Amino acid sequence: MNQIIENIYQRRAVRKYKDVSLGRDVIDELIMAGKMAPSAMNKQPWKFYVLTDPVKIKKISKDIEKIALKKLKEKGIKELAKLSLSLFHLSTIKNILVTADHVFYGAPVVIFITHQRDDEWGMIDIGMCAQNIMLAAKAKGLDSCPVGFAKFVMQTDDYSLLKIPDDEVVDLAVVIGYGDEIAEMPKRTNNHVIYL
């Protein structure tokens, strides 16, 4: 099988990581892969804010978790149940419950990806950028997970630690490291393809 196709099939959202740091050269290589993603009108809107300090990662994670839980509670019990099932497939709930870090999962690297606040297509562009980073990580024997809750960092007291300018917005972060779990592949459905 082609290596790219194999990486696509093998990449999983891993939610438990070993306490092993990554070199800056490895992180830079993954970010360069992200920069190779397509973008609307070739704007290349992404900027990367890389966090590797475990103390800062844990602190920001706890603050995001508080805000995320508050937001989920505001949605109501039915929405909370629906959302929680869509967020975490059942095979990883055990690992999530025993992990102290419920946002970044103990990963040694957190990459916040931003775009200009007024960029209509920025969120799509950084999604493609993030996918490139995750596939490159898999190719290097690393694991990753996209973290949508990372957008709540903008509402924390720790947001200033990231030094992100006011005209940029965080919609997503990617965590990277050596996984400490084997994430199973959730069943894929075939009923979403309609040939016309």
Secondary structure, DSSP 4 states (H G I P E B T S, - for coil): --HHHHHHHH--B---B-S----HHHHHHHHHHHHTS--GGG----EEEEE--HHHHHHHHHHHHHHHHHHHHHH-HHHHHHHHHHHS-HHHHHHHHH-S-TTTTT-SEEEEEEEETT-TTHHHHHHHHHHHHHHHHHHTT-EEEEEGGGGGGGGSGGGGGGT--TTEEEEEEEEEE-BSS-PPPPPPPSTT----
